[in-house]
Amino acid sequence: MSQAKSFEKQLSELNRIIEQMEQDDVGLEASLKLYEQGVKLTRSCQQIISDAEQKIQELMDQNRESE
């Protein structure tokens, strides 16, 4: 699975978790589990973004070197 698809899938899952947590009928135990999942997804998405930024920087540096 490409990082973009993985990112989109994880972001979608994170949005689903947020919607679930915003409902009044979610108990404390379930909220804690959802929060933990959300934190993991957030960290994963942040890592994908960081990797993409690094790749863009490398490409920009390569482009400058070839000029």
The first five atom37 places (N, CA, C, CB, O) and aatype in JSON, in Angstrom:
{
  "aatype": [12, 15, 5, 0, 11, 15, 13, 6, 11, 5, 10, 15, 6, 10, 2, 1, 9, 9, 6, 5, 12, 6, 5, 3, 3, 19, 7, 10, 6, 0, 15, 10, 11, 10, 18, 6, 5, 7, 19, 11, 10, 16, 1, 15, 4, 5, 5, 9, 9, 15, 3, 0, 6, 5, 11, 9, 5, 6, 10, 12, 3, 5, 2, 1, 6, 15, 6],
  "atom_mask": [
    [1, 1, 1, 1, 1],
    [1, 1, 1, 1, 1],
    [1, 1, 1, 1, 1],
    [1, 1, 1, 1, 1],
    [1, 1, 1, 1, 1],
    [1, 1, 1, 1, 1],
    [1, 1, 1, 1, 1],
    [1, 1, 1, 1, 1],
    [1, 1, 1, 1, 1],
    [1, 1, 1, 1, 1],
    [1, 1, 1, 1, 1],
    [1, 1, 1, 1, 1],
    [1, 1, 1, 1, 1],
    [1, 1, 1, 1, 1],
    [1, 1, 1, 1, 1],
    [1, 1, 1, 1, 1],
    [1, 1, 1, 1, 1],
    [1, 1, 1, 1, 1],
    [1, 1, 1, 1, 1],
    [1, 1, 1, 1, 1],
    [1, 1, 1, 1, 1],
    [1, 1, 1, 1, 1],
    [1, 1, 1, 1, 1],
    [1, 1, 1, 1, 1],
    [1, 1, 1, 1, 1],
    [1, 1, 1, 1, 1],
    [1, 1, 1, 0, 1],
    [1, 1, 1, 1, 1],
    [1, 1, 1, 1, 1],
    [1, 1, 1, 1, 1],
    [1, 1, 1, 1, 1],
    [1, 1, 1, 1, 1],
    [1, 1, 1, 1, 1],
    [1, 1, 1, 1, 1],
    [1, 1, 1, 1, 1],
    [1, 1, 1, 1, 1],
    [1, 1, 1, 1, 1],
    [1, 1, 1, 0, 1],
    [1, 1, 1, 1, 1],
    [1, 1, 1, 1, 1],
    [1, 1, 1, 1, 1],
    [1, 1, 1, 1, 1],
    [1, 1, 1, 1, 1],
    [1, 1, 1, 1, 1],
    [1, 1, 1, 1, 1],
    [1, 1, 1, 1, 1],
    [1, 1, 1, 1, 1],
    [1, 1, 1, 1, 1],
    [1, 1, 1, 1, 1],
    [1, 1, 1, 1, 1],
    [1, 1, 1, 1, 1],
    [1, 1, 1, 1, 1],
    [1, 1, 1, 1, 1],
    [1, 1, 1, 1, 1],
    [1, 1, 1, 1, 1],
    [1, 1, 1, 1, 1],
    [1, 1, 1, 1, 1],
    [1, 1, 1, 1, 1],
    [1, 1, 1, 1, 1],
    [1, 1, 1, 1, 1],
    [1, 1, 1, 1, 1],
    [1, 1, 1, 1, 1],
    [1, 1, 1, 1, 1],
    [1, 1, 1, 1, 1],
    [1, 1, 1, 1, 1],
    [1, 1, 1, 1, 1],
    [1, 1, 1, 1, 1]
  ],
  "atom_positions": [
    [[0.85, -1.18, 0.0], [0.0, 0.0, 0.0], [0.9, 1.24, 0.0], [-0.97, 0.0, 1.24], [1.84, 1.34, 0.79]],
    [[0.6, 2.17, -0.87], [1.4, 3.4, -0.93], [1.16, 4.23, 0.3], [1.07, 4.21, -2.2], [0.15, 4.09, 0.99]],
    [[2.13, 5.12, 0.58], [1.99, 5.98, 1.76], [0.77, 6.89, 1.64], [3.24, 6.82, 1.95], [0.09, 7.15, 2.63]],
    [[0.49, 7.39, 0.43], [-0.65, 8.27, 0.24], [-1.95, 7.55, 0.58], [-0.7, 8.8, -1.21], [-2.81, 8.09, 1.28]],
    [[-2.1, 6.33, 0.09], [-3.31, 5.56, 0.4], [-3.35, 5.23, 1.89], [-3.37, 4.27, -0.44], [-4.4, 5.3, 2.52]],
    [[-2.2, 4.86, 2.43], [-2.14, 4.56, 3.85], [-2.52, 5.8, 4.66], [-0.74, 4.06, 4.23], [-3.25, 5.7, 5.65]],
    [[-2.01, 6.96, 4.26], [-2.33, 8.2, 4.94], [-3.82, 8.49, 4.87], [-1.53, 9.37, 4.33], [-4.46, 8.79, 5.88]],
    [[-4.38, 8.38, 3.67], [-5.81, 8.65, 3.49], [-6.66, 7.69, 4.32], [-6.19, 8.54, 2.01], [-7.64, 8.09, 4.94]],
    [[-6.28, 6.43, 4.33], [-7.02, 5.43, 5.1], [-6.94, 5.74, 6.59], [-6.48, 4.02, 4.81], [-7.95, 5.67, 7.29]],
    [[-5.75, 6.07, 7.06], [-5.58, 6.37, 8.48], [-6.3, 7.65, 8.88], [-4.1, 6.48, 8.81], [-6.88, 7.72, 9.96]],
    [[-6.26, 8.64, 8.02], [-6.95, 9.9, 8.3], [-8.46, 9.67, 8.36], [-6.61, 10.95, 7.22], [-9.15, 10.24, 9.21]],
    [[-8.97, 8.85, 7.47], [-10.39, 8.5, 7.47], [-10.77, 7.79, 8.77], [-10.73, 7.62, 6.25], [-11.8, 8.07, 9.37]],
    [[-9.93, 6.86, 9.19], [-10.17, 6.14, 10.44], [-10.12, 7.1, 11.63], [-9.12, 5.0, 10.61], [-10.92, 6.98, 12.55]],
    [[-9.19, 8.04, 11.61], [-9.09, 9.03, 12.67], [-10.36, 9.88, 12.74], [-7.86, 9.93, 12.47], [-10.87, 10.17, 13.82]],
    [[-10.87, 10.28, 11.59], [-12.12, 11.05, 11.56], [-13.29, 10.23, 12.09], [-12.42, 11.51, 10.12], [-14.16, 10.77, 12.78]],
    [[-13.32, 8.94, 11.78], [-14.37, 8.06, 12.29], [-14.3, 7.98, 13.82], [-14.25, 6.65, 11.67], [-15.33, 8.01, 14.5]],
    [[-13.09, 7.88, 14.35], [-12.9, 7.82, 15.8], [-13.38, 9.11, 16.46], [-11.42, 7.56, 16.14], [-14.05, 9.08, 17.49]],
    [[-13.04, 10.23, 15.86], [-13.46, 11.52, 16.41], [-14.99, 11.6, 16.44], [-12.88, 12.69, 15.56], [-15.57, 12.02, 17.45]],
    [[-15.63, 11.2, 15.36], [-17.09, 11.22, 15.31], [-17.69, 10.32, 16.38], [-17.59, 10.79, 13.93], [-18.68, 10.67, 17.03]],
    [[-17.08, 9.16, 16.57], [-17.56, 8.22, 17.58], [-17.42, 8.82, 18.97], [-16.8, 6.9, 17.48], [-18.33, 8.69, 19.79]],
    [[-16.29, 9.47, 19.24], [-16.05, 10.03, 20.56], [-16.96, 11.21, 20.85], [-14.59, 10.45, 20.69], [-17.27, 11.5, 22.01]],
    [[-17.4, 11.9, 19.81], [-18.28, 13.05, 20.0], [-19.71, 12.65, 20.36], [-18.29, 13.91, 18.75], [-20.5, 13.48, 20.8]],
    [[-20.04, 11.39, 20.18], [-21.37, 10.9, 20.54], [-21.47, 10.8, 22.06], [-21.66, 9.52, 19.86], [-20.5, 10.45, 22.74]],
    [[-22.62, 11.1, 22.56], [-22.84, 11.09, 24.0], [-22.9, 9.69, 24.6], [-24.1, 11.82, 24.33], [-22.71, 9.52, 25.81]],
    [[-23.16, 8.69, 23.78], [-23.39, 7.35, 24.32], [-22.13, 6.49, 24.41], [-24.39, 6.65, 23.47], [-22.22, 5.28, 24.64]],
    [[-20.95, 7.09, 24.24], [-19.7, 6.34, 24.35], [-19.25, 6.4, 25.81], [-18.6, 6.91, 23.39], [-19.09, 7.48, 26.37]],
    [[-19.06, 5.24, 26.4], [-18.64, 5.17, 27.8], [-17.17, 5.51, 27.98], [0.0, 0.0, 0.0], [-16.43, 5.66, 27.01]],
    [[-16.78, 5.63, 29.23], [-15.4, 5.99, 29.56], [-14.4, 4.99, 29.02], [-15.24, 6.12, 31.06], [-13.41, 5.37, 28.4]],
    [[-14.65, 3.72, 29.25], [-13.73, 2.67, 28.79], [-13.56, 2.7, 27.27], [-14.24, 1.28, 29.23], [-12.44, 2.62, 26.76]],
    [[-14.66, 2.81, 26.56], [-14.62, 2.87, 25.1], [-13.92, 4.15, 24.64], [-16.04, 2.79, 24.51], [-13.17, 4.14, 23.67]],
    [[-14.18, 5.24, 25.34], [-13.54, 6.52, 24.99], [-12.02, 6.43, 25.12], [-14.07, 7.65, 25.86], [-11.29, 6.95, 24.28]],
    [[-11.57, 5.78, 26.18], [-10.12, 5.63, 26.38], [-9.48, 4.8, 25.28], [-9.85, 4.98, 27.74], [-8.4, 5.12, 24.8]],
    [[-10.16, 3.73, 24.88], [-9.65, 2.89, 23.79], [-9.62, 3.66, 22.48], [-10.5, 1.61, 23.65], [-8.66, 3.59, 21.72]],
    [[-10.68, 4.4, 22.21], [-10.74, 5.21, 20.99], [-9.65, 6.29, 21.01], [-12.13, 5.87, 20.84], [-9.0, 6.54, 19.99]],
    [[-9.44, 6.9, 22.16], [-8.41, 7.93, 22.29], [-7.03, 7.33, 22.01], [-8.44, 8.55, 23.7], [-6.23, 7.93, 21.29]],
    [[-6.76, 6.16, 22.55], [-5.48, 5.5, 22.33], [-5.28, 5.2, 20.84], [-5.4, 4.2, 23.14], [-4.19, 5.42, 20.3]],
    [[-6.32, 4.69, 20.19], [-6.24, 4.44, 18.75], [-5.99, 5.73, 17.99], [-7.53, 3.76, 18.24], [-5.19, 5.77, 17.05]],
    [[-6.67, 6.78, 18.4], [-6.51, 8.09, 17.75], [-5.09, 8.62, 17.87], [0.0, 0.0, 0.0], [-4.55, 9.16, 16.91]],
    [[-4.5, 8.46, 19.03], [-3.12, 8.91, 19.24], [-2.16, 8.14, 18.33], [-2.7, 8.73, 20.72], [-1.27, 8.73, 17.72]],
    [[-2.35, 6.84, 18.23], [-1.5, 6.01, 17.36], [-1.64, 6.43, 15.9], [-1.84, 4.53, 17.52], [-0.65, 6.55, 15.18]],
    [[-2.88, 6.66, 15.46], [-3.12, 7.08, 14.08], [-2.52, 8.46, 13.81], [-4.63, 7.09, 13.78], [-1.95, 8.7, 12.75]],
    [[-2.66, 9.36, 14.77], [-2.1, 10.7, 14.63], [-0.59, 10.64, 14.47], [-2.47, 11.58, 15.83], [-0.02, 11.31, 13.61]],
    [[0.06, 9.85, 15.3], [1.53, 9.71, 15.22], [1.94, 9.12, 13.87], [2.05, 8.82, 16.37], [2.91, 9.56, 13.25]],
    [[1.2, 8.13, 13.43], [1.51, 7.5, 12.15], [1.35, 8.5, 11.0], [0.61, 6.28, 11.92], [2.2, 8.58, 10.12]],
    [[0.25, 9.26, 11.02], [0.03, 10.27, 9.97], [1.12, 11.34, 10.01], [-1.36, 10.92, 10.15], [1.6, 11.77, 8.96]],
    [[1.51, 11.75, 11.21], [2.57, 12.75, 11.33], [3.88, 12.22, 10.75], [2.77, 13.14, 12.81], [4.64, 12.97, 10.14]],
    [[4.16, 10.93, 10.95], [5.38, 10.34, 10.42], [5.34, 10.3, 8.89], [5.59, 8.92, 10.98], [6.34, 10.58, 8.24]],
    [[4.2, 9.97, 8.33], [4.05, 9.95, 6.87], [4.27, 11.35, 6.31], [2.64, 9.42, 6.46], [4.95, 11.52, 5.29]],
    [[3.71, 12.35, 6.96], [3.88, 13.74, 6.51], [5.35, 14.14, 6.62], [3.0, 14.71, 7.34], [5.89, 14.77, 5.71]],
    [[5.98, 13.79, 7.72], [7.4, 14.11, 7.91], [8.27, 13.46, 6.83], [7.87, 13.65, 9.3], [9.18, 14.09, 6.29]],
    [[7.98, 12.2, 6.51], [8.72, 11.49, 5.46], [8.52, 12.17, 4.11], [8.27, 10.02, 5.38], [9.46, 12.31, 3.32]],
    [[7.28, 12.6, 3.84], [6.99, 13.28, 2.57], [7.73, 14.61, 2.49], [5.47, 13.5, 2.41], [8.27, 14.96, 1.44]],
    [[7.75, 15.35, 3.59], [8.47, 16.63, 3.62], [9.96, 16.43, 3.37], [8.26, 17.34, 4.97], [10.59, 17.19, 2.64]],
    [[10.51, 15.38, 3.98], [11.92, 15.07, 3.79], [12.2, 14.73, 2.32], [12.36, 13.92, 4.71], [13.2, 15.18, 1.76]],
    [[11.34, 13.93, 1.72], [11.51, 13.55, 0.31], [11.43, 14.78, -0.59], [10.43, 12.52, -0.1], [12.22, 14.92, -1.52]],
    [[10.49, 15.68, -0.31], [10.37, 16.92, -1.09], [11.64, 17.74, -0.96], [9.15, 17.75, -0.63], [12.14, 18.28, -1.95]],
    [[12.17, 17.84, 0.25], [13.4, 18.61, 0.47], [14.56, 17.99, -0.3], [13.74, 18.67, 1.98], [15.36, 18.71, -0.91]],
    [[14.66, 16.68, -0.29], [15.72, 15.99, -1.03], [15.6, 16.28, -2.53], [15.67, 14.48, -0.77], [16.6, 16.55, -3.19]],
    [[14.37, 16.21, -3.05], [14.16, 16.48, -4.48], [14.5, 17.92, -4.82], [12.71, 16.18, -4.86], [15.09, 18.19, -5.87]],
    [[14.14, 18.84, -3.95], [14.47, 20.25, -4.19], [15.98, 20.47, -4.17], [13.79, 21.15, -3.14], [16.52, 21.23, -4.98]],
    [[16.65, 19.8, -3.23], [18.11, 19.9, -3.16], [18.76, 19.33, -4.41], [18.65, 19.18, -1.92], [19.71, 19.92, -4.94]],
    [[18.26, 18.19, -4.89], [18.79, 17.57, -6.1], [18.57, 18.5, -7.3], [18.13, 16.2, -6.35], [19.44, 18.62, -8.16]],
    [[17.44, 19.14, -7.34], [17.12, 20.04, -8.44], [18.08, 21.24, -8.43], [15.64, 20.52, -8.35], [18.55, 21.66, -9.48]],
    [[18.37, 21.77, -7.27], [19.31, 22.89, -7.15], [20.71, 22.48, -7.59], [19.34, 23.42, -5.71], [21.42, 23.25, -8.24]],
    [[21.1, 21.25, -7.22], [22.43, 20.77, -7.56], [22.59, 20.57, -9.07], [22.72, 19.46, -6.83], [23.68, 20.74, -9.61]],
    [[21.51, 20.21, -9.74], [21.59, 19.94, -11.18], [21.52, 21.2, -12.02], [20.48, 18.99, -11.6], [21.73, 21.14, -13.23]],
    [[21.23, 22.34, -11.4], [21.15, 23.6, -12.17], [22.5, 24.2, -12.39], [20.27, 24.6, -11.46], [22.6, 25.26, -13.02]]
  ]
}
